[in-house]
């Protein structure tokens, strides 16, 4: 009898597993179930010998900020970091993807040396997705231009109480724009934005508030996911203006590419890629195994540079659809 019970239970288990396998195969074939990838971004600290050659900062255990460091909201990842240094303190602003709402909020962290960081809190939360908090100083005030593509606009914010209180100033551009990146050069403000999914456009204005005029050579890059999307702060190094671009082909955010802008006037624009061998790319293992798509580089003295970067791990998960 005991042997018959074992056979009975084994047969039932087999039938249950077989039924599940058949159902799963049917759902897979009909598109009811499949795999998807979760993007897990985190933030690290690098150093550089020049604007195109990066290495992990010696002695720093990357990543320095993860989603688990966020305490005031449930977070899936942290990404798109921008830093500023003020009164002996480093401040870093970045996207925090809110797990509950599915949209990005802007958080910040602080550091005394730029190497060890402490998460503070969310400082900007709108009814729509925010990311890429491009923060900069002008006329003794701090400003931020985060990506607000879901609001169909490029929006300027000003710090009323830096770093925790930000107030909307005005819309600079209206349209389907991502990752706005601004720089002051030759008496003009220059605003680079991704339009649509793979076109880089350029606008300029005499004052920060505009109005902004599209450059006669804009769009600068048309339908090219390798070099069109801005990938961090525009910087000046050795009197050269440097533009960073996300390489999003064949996979989103796989590496950062570097360009030197050789001539930029209200009538002309010329740039060249410094190198095609990126040192900000997926390493195949660890916190940045599957990609890197952002850099904010700062010169801290002589030939010493410090940069905040982000890194990607793709997590494969099963997804069910009704």
ABEGO torsion letter per residue (X at the ends): XAAAAAAAAAAAAAAAAAAAAAAAAAAAAAGABBBBBBBBBBBBBBBBABAABBBBBBGBBOBABBAAABAABBBABBBGBBBBBBGGBBBBBBBBBBAAAGBBBBBBBBBAAGABBBBABBABBBABBBBGBBBBBBGGBBBBBBBAAAAGBBBBBBBABOAABBBBABBABBEBBBGBBBBBBGGBBBBBBBBEAABBBBBBBABAAOBBBBBAAOBABBGBAAAABBAEBBBBBGGBBBBBBBBAOABBGABBBBBBBABBBAABBBBBBABABBABBBAGBEAAAAEBABBBBBBAEEABBBBBBBBBBBBBBBBBBX
